[in-house]
Amino acid sequence: MNKYILYKLKMEEKKILNGKNIANEILKSLDSQIVYYKNLGENIGLKIILIGENTASLIYTERKIKVANSIGIDAKLIKLSENTTFQEIKIIIDELNLDKDTHGIIVQLPLPKTLNAIDICNLIHYKKDIDGLSFENAGKLQLGFRGEYFHKPCTPSGCIYLLEKYNIDLQGKKCLIINRSNIVGKPLFHLLIEKNAFVQIAHSKVKNLNDVILDSDVIFSATGNNNFITRDMIKNDAILIDIGITKNIDGKICGDINFHSCFDKASFITPVPGGIGPMTIAFLMQNIVNVKKYFGNNL
Amino acid sequence: MNKYILYKLKMEEKKILNGKNIANEILKSLDSQIVYYKNLGENIGLKIILIGENTASLIYTERKIKVANSIGIDAKLIKLSENTTFQEIKIIIDELNLDKDTHGIIVQLPLPKTLNAIDICNLIHYKKDIDGLSFENAGKLQLGFRGEYFHKPCTPSGCIYLLEKYNIDLQGKKCLIINRSNIVGKPLFHLLIEKNAFVQIAHSKVKNLNDVILDSDVIFSATGNNNFITRDMIKNDAILIDIGITKNIDGKICGDINFHSCFDKASFITPVPGGIGPMTIAFLMQNIVNVKKYFGNNL
């Protein structure tokens, strides 16, 4: 290969925000922390509650359990039938809240329609609420609490950390979040505000979304519409953070952003897979280990 | 006056979002609810804690107490010296939390620099936290909790209610909030997202703020820079919600928005005084009465 092509490849590589690498660094650091606890004879436990039959949810939970176990976390799936009632779930979560061997608790979303996700996630004790969906943790994030450690949702934390790792300063930048969920859009909004970004939140009811996208410096997209953001829709040097993950008709994993069409025009871009997905998992693992680290003797 | 002038005056009147009138309606309805409780021999109590010497804060607290007393709420000021410690404040708030005759507790902000507002506001029991600044209440707002009544910050609630009263639909509208505080900008963001608005939050670190203002359908401004938004800065038919309140060099009360210069161009506009100010006070009173209404037997 000639020098120019090598240089170009190197430059192009710099553009890609490599979530997989950064996530692996985090997991490696966690691994050694977990070894430290194991040497003291102490385990770290994770329980994931999966309610009802949902193929995608089952895949996600199995992935979380696999990664957790791979770094020495004792992760277990609790499968409940679709007809489980709020009261039955409350009894299980209350028990896990008191269990000294359970450090993190996840209720896998979405839930069957008969159950209310907000109420159920808030049953989890805030110290074990590693998804950051209890009132206590959400409130602390919103108000900018600076005291004792608390859990923040993993996907937004992963996005911010990835940008930090690549020294991308968000101050004053026009950021667009296309998502307004409790687990992605809203907490990401609060993290971006803390970074002094100019934040916009769009969703399905927004008119002229294309104009807004074209005008944004940084785009965080989590719509699940595969490849919907294309080259003509973004400004020069846009920073593209792809939080969407779906399969296209050929069964290939895709993000919201058409990577190949946008690559040249963007200044930075996350791939799918290998971008925000691994960052989310890594932050989830970090949150679990943080329970041990910050609340270990006080669970 | 000829017909045309009368018509024009009537049209112009329709433009003004008359917070004072709407606030008075709310206060009147509260008044009759309070009379109902009084007839049962039950009082409603408010305590405002004011720490240190701050002329503006003293004026605000006195205004709140005056309005509260005028509708039959038993409101009292607790004045503490600038050197009061967190522990001393905690003892006072803990006592008020347990006091059956105290329904609402306010810690007047800003606090002396030695004290942390987030930590202190969170000492207030969420049922009595009528400013909506405890983790519990902020978290419920952020997550879109739909269960038991909870307190939301009064200024954002007042803005939304005023717009509703004038049948102004926010769905899909490009809304700009110029403020990112815990008591105004952030909760207003959550209320607007619930209304399906396209929400943007700006602050002092945002570049090209003027471009953003010019491009917005609805502007909520709470900067305290008097009259800084002028006719040339807004789009035709913009909706202007003025949350700023300051005095100009002549001692005249002003908002962020230059009312006279913007009036013709805007489709709706709130005056200062007589707009969001009275709405805030009315919602504060409503929150206090709601403590009695929703938690009365369970304080």
Interface residues (C-beta under 8 A of the other chain):
Chain A: N116 I118 D119 N122 L133 S134 F135 E136 N137 A138 G139 K140 L141 Q142 L143 G144 F145 R146 G147 Q171 G172 R180 N182 K186 F189 H190 I193 N196 F198 V199 Q200 I201 A202 H203 K205 V206 K207 V212
Chain B: N116 I118 D119 N122 L133 S134 F135 E136 N137 A138 G139 K140 L141 Q142 L143 G144 F145 R146 G147 Q171 G172 R180 N182 K186 F189 H190 I193 N196 F198 V199 Q200 I201 A202 H203 K205 V206 K207 V212
